[in-house]
Amino acid sequence: MAIRENDSKEFIPIIFFKNPSAGHTDPYTSHFVSGPPSSPNSAYEPLYVPVLEHTSNTGPILDMLSQLSQSKIPDQAATAHFSYGGLIFTSQRAVEAFASALDSIRPDDVDELSETPLVYLRQLTIPLYAVGPATARSLEEIQKKYVPCCWIRGGEQAGTGELLSKLILQDYNGLWNPETARQKKPLLFLTGAKHRDIVPATLMSAPDDQRIEVQTLVVYATSESPAFASDITNTLNATSNASIRWLIIFSPTGGESLLRALGWLSDSNSKSNLRRANPGTFIATIGPTTRDYMRTTFDFSVDVCAETPSPEGVRNGIEDFMRTQLQQPLLKTFPLLGAPRTQLSDDTGSLCQNSIAM
C-alpha cells in the first residue's frame, strides 16, 4: 500500500509517464494533491516517470527570426515584413525550443535591444495556435515577455490536432480579406523530428478558398530517456502492493514501454492474459491518439481516455471510472472527492488589437 511519509492515510499512487514541468509545480501535481474547497486532502500520491528526452534545436528558429533584423523595418511594420501569418505549437517541447531561441538573443544591455529581432517581435500582431491547455499555458509567458501583441488561440477548446485544425481553418481564414490581401501568408508549424502531420495535412487539403499553406520547422529531437527502463521498473515495484494504482500515458511511446514493463505484451505484441494478475492496476491516456494507438497496435483497451487533455480531464475520467466500475469495499478504502475543479479558461488576453496588418 502506498502511504505518504508522516501520514497514516492510504493513498492511490497515480503515475504520470511524462517529465514534470520545469521551474514550477506541475499542474497535475497541483490538481491531484489539492482537492476541492470542501475537502482538505485528496486520495492521490502523484509520481513521475520521464519517458522521453528532448533536445532543443534553436538554429532554425534563429535563422527564421533573422529576417526581422537584416534590414531596417519601419515602425509598426514588422507584421507586414514577417513571412508567416501565425505560428502553430502542438507540444510544450516546441514552446520550450522557441523560448530558448528567444532567450539566447536577449541582450544583457537593454540599449542593444534595437539591434536584435526582439524589438520587431514586440510589434508582431499574429495568432499563436496551441493544442491543449498545457501548451497554451506554456505559451503565455513567452507571449507576455516577447510578443505581447500576438494572441493565443486553441488551448482548452482544441485538445487534439483534429480540433486545432478546425479552429485554425475558421479563425485564420477569418483574419484575411480576399479583396484587400495580396496573398494569404503561410503558417509556421514548430514541431519535433517525430510528429504527426494531421494539422498541416488538414489545413493544406482544405478547399481552395479555405486552404492554408503550412511550412514545418523542426525545432527539437526526441529520444527515449536512458533511465526509463530502470525508472519504470523501480516505480512499478515500489507501488506493486497498492490496492489501486493508476498509470497515466501521454504518448504512444510511453504506452508501449509501459505494457512491456508490466509484462502485458506477448512476443507478438498482442494483448497478454497476464493483466489478470494485476487487478488493481488501471491505465488512462491523455487523449484519443494514444488510446487508439494502443488499441490498433496491441489490441489493448485502456480503462479511461480523458475527454480533455488536462489535469481536470484526467481526474474526472478516473474518478468517474472508480465510482461506476470499482467494488464498494475499494471505494470505502479510498474515499473520492466531490466535484472537480473549475475548468481553466483559455482567455489569455492580449495587449494589442487582434488583427493582421497587410
N, C-alpha and C positions, 0 to 999 in steps of 0.2 A: 504494500500500500504506500502511496506517495504521501509524505507528511512534510509540511513546511517546517523549517527549522524554528525551534522555540514556539511551536504551536501544536496543540493536541488534535486539532481538527483535521479530518482527512480531506484531501483534495484530489481532483481529477487532473492527471497530467495532460496537458494539451501541447503537443509537439509541433512546432511550425518548421517546416522544411524550407527555410529561407535564411538569408542574412538579416540579423536585426538591424534596424535603422541606425545609422551612424550619427553621432552628435546629439542625440536626444532619445528619450524613451520611445521605444517602438509603439506605434498606435495599437498594435494587437496586445501588447502587454498592458497598456493603459486601459484598454476596454475590457479585457478579461479579468484583470486583477480588481479593478474598481467596479462595483456593482451599481445598480440604480440607487437613487437617493434613499429609497425605503429600506435598503439592505446594506449594512456596512462592509460586508465582505462577499466575495464570490467563492465559488467552489472549484476554482481552477488554479493550476500551477503551470504557467507558461514556460516552455523550454524551446530552445532554438538549435537547429542543426543546419548549418550552412551547406548547401548542395553545390553551388557553383562559385567560381572565381571570375571576376570581371576585371578586365584591363582596359582603361580608357585610352582612346587614340585621338588626341586633340589636334593633331596636324591638319586633317581635312577641315575641321571647324575653323581653325585659324586661317587657312587658305581661303575659305569661303568668306570670312569676315574681312579679309584684306581689301576687298573691293570697296569697302567703305572708307579706306584711308589712302588709296592710291592716287586720288585726285581731290581737289578742293570741292566740297559739296556745299551748295548754298544752304543757308539756314532753312530748316523745316522742309528740306527736300530729300532727306535720307530715304524715305519710303519709296519715292519715285526712282531713286538710283539703285535700290536693292533689287536683286534678281528674282526674289521669291515673294509671293504674296502671303505666306504664312509658313509656320513650322509645325511638324507633326511629331509627337512623342508617344510611344506606346510602351515605354518601360522607364522605371526610375534610373536604370543604368544609363540610358541615353541622356536623361536630365543631368545626372552627375558628370558625364563627359562634357556636356555643354557648359556646366558651371566651372569645371576645371579649366576649360579653354579660356573662359572669360576672366577667371581669377589669375591666370598666367600672364595676361596682358594688362592687368590693372597696375598702373604705375604707383611707385612709392611716393612720388612727388605729385601733388594734386595739379601743379602748374603744367605738367606734361600731359594731362588728360586730353587736351585738344589735339595731340599728335597721334592718338590711338583711335581705333574704330569705336571705342566705348562712347565717345561724345555723340556719335551718329546713331549708335544703338538706342540711346535715350530718346531719340526723335522718332524711332520707328513706330508706326501705327499699323500693326498686323496682328492677326489672331495666332494664338498658340494652342494647338489642339492636343488634348491629352486623353488617353484611355484610362478610365478608372479613377477613383478618388485619390489613391496613393500617389499616382503620377502627377495629378493636378496639384496636390499639396506640395510635392517636391518642387514644382514649377513656381509656386507662389513667391518664395524668397528670391529667386532669380528675377522674376518679373518686377518685384518691388525695387531690387537693387540695381538692375542693369537695363531693363526695358519697361519702364513704368507706363509708357503709352501703348504697350501691347496689352492684350486681354486674353484670358484663358477660357477655352470652350471645351466641353466634354465632361470629364470627371465622373461624378456620380451618375449622370444621365447617359454615359457612354462607357459601360463597363467591359465591352468586348470590341474587337476590331470591326465586327459587323455593324454594331450600333454607332461606333465612331464614324465609320464611312458614311452611313446615312445622315448623321448630323452634319458632317462636312459638306456633303452634296447640297444640303439645304442652306446651311449657313454661309459657306464661302461663295456659292453662286449668287446668293442674295446680296453680297457686297459689291458685285460688278454690274455696272450698267452697260449693256452691249452697245448702246447708242453713243456713249462717250468714251468707253475704254478702247484703246487701240488693240490691246491683246490681253487676254486673261493670263496673269502670271502663274507659273507653276508653284506647287507647294514643295517644301523640302522635308523629307522623311528621315529623321535621325534615328538610327537603329543599330543593332548588333550584327556581327558577321553571320549569325544564325538567326533567322527571323522568318515569320510567316508573311507572305505577300498579299494578304487579303485586303489591306487598306489601299495600297497603290493599285492593285488589280481592279478593285471595285470602282475606284474613282476614275481610272482611265478607260474602263469599259462601259461607262455610262453613256447615254445618248449624246449626240454631238452637242446639243445645246446645254448639256449639263456636265459634259466631260471635263475633268480636271487633270492636267499633267502633273505627275509626281516624279521628282528626282530623289534618289536614295543616296544617303551619305552614311557610310559605316563608321561609327564613332567608338565602338568598343568590341572587344573579343571576349568570348565566354569559354570556360573550360571547367571540368568537374574539380571541385576542391580536393587537393591531395589528401586531406584529413577526413574526407567524408566517410569513407568505409569504416574507419575506427570510431568516428564520432557517432555514427548511426548505431553501430553495434553497442557502444557504451551506453548510449541513451536508452535504447530498447531494453538492454539488460537492467538498467537502473530502475526502469518503470514496469518491469515484467510482472511484478506482484500486485499491481494496481487492479482493482475490480473493474474499473473503467479507465480507458485512456483513448485520447483522440489524436490522430495523426493528420495534419493539415498539409496538403500538397499544393504547391504553387506553380509547378511546371511539369511537362511530360517527363523530362529527365529525372526530376525528383521522384516521380511516381514509379518509374521502372526500377530505380535503385532501391526504393523502399520495399517494393514487393520482393526483390531478390534478397534483401537483408532479413526480411521476415520469413523467408523460405516458402512463400506462397506462389512461386512460379516453378513449373517443371522445366526440364531442359529444352522443351519445345516452345517455351514461353506461354503455354496455356495456363489457365487458372488452376491452382492446386487445391486439393482437398484438405491440405494442412491448415487452412484457415479455421477449421472446426476446433483446432487445438488452442485457438486464441479467441474465445467467445466474448471477451470484454474489450477487444481492440477494434476500433472503428476508424474509418477513413473518410475524410471530407476533402473536396477540391475547391479551389478558389473560384472556379468558373467552369463553363461547359467545354472549353477547349481541352483541358486536361482530363476531364471526365470522359469525353468522347474518345480521346486517345487511349485511355485505359480500357475502355470497352471494346474498341475496334482492334487494338493491337494484342491485348491479353485476355479478351473475353472476361474482363473483370469489372464488376459493377461496384462503384463506391457507395458508401452509405448516405452521403449528403453531398450535394452540389450547391454552393452558396448562390442565392438569387442575385446578389450584388457582390462584386469583388472588394469587400471591405470588412473591417472587424465586425461591424454590425451584421452584415450579411452572413458571415461565418457563424457568429454566435447564435443568431436567430435560427439558422439551419440545424445546428447540432442540438439546440435546446428543444426545438420542435420535434426532432427525431427522438430524443430521450423521453419526452413527455408521452409520445404516442407509441413508441416501439419497445421501450425497456420495461421490464417487470417492476412492479411496485416496490419490492424489497430494495432494489438498487436505488430507486428514486428517493426512498426514505433515508438511505445511507448518504446520498448526495443531494440535499435539498436544492432545487434550482431556483434561480432568481426570477423575478416577475418580468415586467416589460423591459425590452431592450432600450438602449439609449436612443435619443432623438437622432434621426438621420442627419449627417453632415450636409451643410449647404454647399453648393458648387459656385455660389455667387462670390467670386473673389474680388469684384470691384475693379475699377480702372481709374487711373489719374487723368486719362486723356479721352477724347472723343473716339468711339469705336467706328472708325471709318478708314478706308484706304485712299491715300492721296494718289491721284493719277498723274 
